[in-house]
Amino acid sequence: MKKLFLIPALCLPLMAGQCEDDATIAARNVSKAADNFEISRRVVFYNGVTDSYILTVEGRCSMDLNSAGTAFNVICKTGPSDYKRHTLVLSDNTSAFVEQLEPATVSAYHYRVTFKPQSIIPDVDFRGDAGELVTNSSEAMQ
């Protein structure tokens, strides 16, 4: 009898955490797809004083606003391992807007999780003189 009361008590917190609207889940999944360079977008940087476009970027792009809200960064994939980054410093007269060029097929019911095991092992770049690796600096001082 006690087990019957235990099951709803354990399930209630799980169900309470999943009370998001379909649009919220779909928006999160579209953002995840864009961050994985799967969605074509047009990003326009606009000057409101001169009434002109500063820059237009099109392609498979991801973007973010810095924590201070003063710079808008756009990173676009241009090849298999080629990327371009564009940054606009926002001010009173400049703004940016983003248009999604194609519809995205995402779920409104399930969260998308990306697991990338390649990111666990870092890519190390060596800068320096290889000759310094074979000499002991403490022996050189003696």
Secondary structure in CASP SS format (residue, H / E / C, confidence):
PFRMAT SS
TARGET T0000
AUTHOR 0000-0000-0000
METHOD secondary structure of the structure
MODEL  1
M C 1.00
K H 1.00
K H 1.00
L H 1.00
F H 1.00
L H 1.00
I H 1.00
P H 1.00
A H 1.00
L H 1.00
C H 1.00
L H 1.00
P H 1.00
L H 1.00
M H 1.00
A H 1.00
G C 1.00
Q C 1.00
C C 1.00
E C 1.00
D C 1.00
D H 1.00
A H 1.00
T H 1.00
I H 1.00
A H 1.00
A H 1.00
R H 1.00
N H 1.00
V H 1.00
S H 1.00
K H 1.00
A H 1.00
A H 1.00
D H 1.00
N C 1.00
F C 1.00
E C 1.00
I C 1.00
S E 1.00
R E 1.00
R E 1.00
V E 1.00
V E 1.00
F E 1.00
Y E 1.00
N E 1.00
G C 1.00
V C 1.00
T C 1.00
D C 1.00
S E 1.00
Y E 1.00
I E 1.00
L E 1.00
T E 1.00
V E 1.00
E E 1.00
G E 1.00
R E 1.00
C E 1.00
S E 1.00
M E 1.00
D E 1.00
L E 1.00
N C 1.00
S C 1.00
A C 1.00
G C 1.00
T C 1.00
A E 1.00
F E 1.00
N E 1.00
V E 1.00
I E 1.00
C E 1.00
K E 1.00
T E 1.00
G E 1.00
P C 1.00
S C 1.00
D E 1.00
Y E 1.00
K E 1.00
R E 1.00
H E 1.00
T E 1.00
L E 1.00
V E 1.00
L C 1.00
S C 1.00
D C 1.00
N C 1.00
T E 1.00
S E 1.00
A E 1.00
F E 1.00
V E 1.00
E E 1.00
Q E 1.00
L C 1.00
E C 1.00
P C 1.00
A C 1.00
T C 1.00
V C 1.00
S C 1.00
A C 1.00
Y C 1.00
H C 1.00
Y C 1.00
R C 1.00
V C 1.00
T C 1.00
F C 1.00
K C 1.00
P H 1.00
Q H 1.00
S H 1.00
I C 1.00
I C 1.00
P C 1.00
D C 1.00
V C 1.00
D C 1.00
F C 1.00
R C 1.00
G C 1.00
D C 1.00
A C 1.00
G H 1.00
E H 1.00
L H 1.00
V H 1.00
T C 1.00
N C 1.00
S H 1.00
S H 1.00
E H 1.00
A H 1.00
M C 1.00
Q C 1.00
END
